[in-house]
Amino acid sequence: MFKEKALEAFAGYVLEKRLLQETSFHRLPRFVVEYLLAKAGGTLEAVDKVRQRLEEHYLGPGHQEWLKDQLLRHKRKILIDRLEVRVDLNTGRHWAQLPSLGEYPAEVDYHLPEQHPGVLYGLWGTLELEYEGGRSPLRVKQFIPFQTSLNSLEPFLKGRQAFTEAEWTDFLLASVGLNPEGLTPRQKLLYLARLAPLVEPNLHLMELGPRQTGKTYLLRNLSPEAFVISGGKVTPAVLYYNQLTRKPGLIPTYQVLIFDEVAHTAWEDPSILSILKDYMESGQFSRGGRTLTAEASLVFLGNTDRPEVPLTQVLPQGLRGDTALLDRIHGLLPGHEFPKISPELLYQGPGLVVDYLSAAFKKLRPLAFDPPLALPKGLTQRDARAVRKWVSGLLKLLYPGRDWPESRAQDLADFALELRERVYQEMSHYNPLEFPPRRREEPGLGWEELFTLLDEAYHPLFRALQQRGAPPPSEGPEDLPGTNGGMSQSLARWGDKRLLPQGVTGPGLSVAPHTPPDEVLRFLGLQ
């Protein structure tokens, strides 16, 4: 079990998730609560300490008059809050906006945005407010953000070595609050795909599916490096660069930018999309005579009641049917395969403190994971780039120490091809002349699962087929009626083309373990 190994491999960084059930904690982001609980010792006693600390120092909106009264009487106040800084070019000063203060500003030291750039868009932390009285402005005297930093990845990588892949996958999901019990291997992989933008720069994905499946749950609660835009109007100044204030936009500031409820987001300025396409393709954009480079991964989320193509018909005017934008999306997650969030899906056992996990992900982000892959013929350059980015991101999550089995990267490539193919199907719907329908096999069970079903004698033959770019079969071994009323089994089937083991007769190609792979590929029409 991963629970026992977790406590030993990550001593000091494991937290019982049931401690988060305190009602008063639900008002704050998960990474804030876990940071405070971990600092307080991560025990049952820590719950009381953190609850008391929040009662004393966290106000939230609606208490601004009480707070101003306290400052008038006592001249200073320690708060836990989200600090956002705006720049006043007319006066050359910086002003803080705090939910606890409402619209009332507080002056900020000139150097704070340099030390913590995230405050320009909002950063949680502990701060000290000071008021000297009279006409003196209210000031933020000190600010300590809630962020864990790692000097080295080595302890994280050493901890990972204590787990098998299955145990580590369960441990990762448990750490972000999901109960791995009851989830299928495919569902677990899909959840990891949701996490991949946190470890892989410039990985752009879209997920359209039913409501209440937790589309924003993981990214919003896991990392302060992720920013959520929930509907509304987006502008070039907000996304890219504000020429008036000379303030970098969201894309150069954050690691992951999430367009939640994308169907309700207004894309009225035509320059937004042209710059966005340039950025998604090259990682750069130009605005106001300046060229900026960024590594933010873009995540587009929305609701749809039907899983059939075209899912993207729910996108707003300006995005719907734009194949140039879709072609820059690296993968479309099958939103209808995620279960709805329920009490049974929420994990309450031991897991990594998410702030520590987020810091490890940040360290993994700039690293290059580029294993050799056997990709099918006929892919475009964008297809191949998308697959490689997905494989890189998933390997960083599963094997951060680069010690993956040789065949695992290819298995993940098959999964990545599926996610990219879903994007291609959407483009083909809108423009079949430019993106003609590809010949597709029936949905397969995947190479990894197939090898668990095959006779080991046939593993070298099927591994050779996989390495030569053959797609996984649509079905594995199937029962076949034999002679004299008996039954036999096939090896695998691609559409209507079946491979039979040596000595079995029936419709299909009979193969032995030593049959040349080229002979099989010719039979399948792949050579």
Secondary structure, DSSP 8 states (H G I E B T S, - for coil): -HHHHHHHHTTTSEEEGGGGG-GGGGGS-HHHHHHHHHHTTSSHHHHHHHHHHHHHH---TT-HHHHHHHHHHHSEEEEEEEEEEEEETTTTEEEEE-GGGTT--EEE-TTHHHH-GGGGT-EEEEEEEE--STT---EEEEEEE-----S-SHHHHHHHTTS-HHHHHHHHHHHTTB--TT--HHHHHHHHHHHGGGTSTT--EEEEE-SSS-TTHHHHHH-TTEEEEEEEE--HHHHTEETTTTEE-HHHH-SEEEEEEEEEEE---HHHHHHHHHHHHHSEEEETTEEEE---EEEEEEE-S--SS-GGGGS-TTTTT-HHHHTT--EEEEGGGS----GGGB--SEEE-HHHHHHHHHHHTTS---------TT--HHHHHHHHHHHHHHHHHH-TTS---HHHHHHHHHHHHHHHHHHHHHHHHH-TTTS-----------HHHHHHHS-GGGHHHHHHHHHTT----SB---EEE-GGG-EEE-SEEETTEEEEETT--SSSEEE-TTS-HHHHHHHTT--
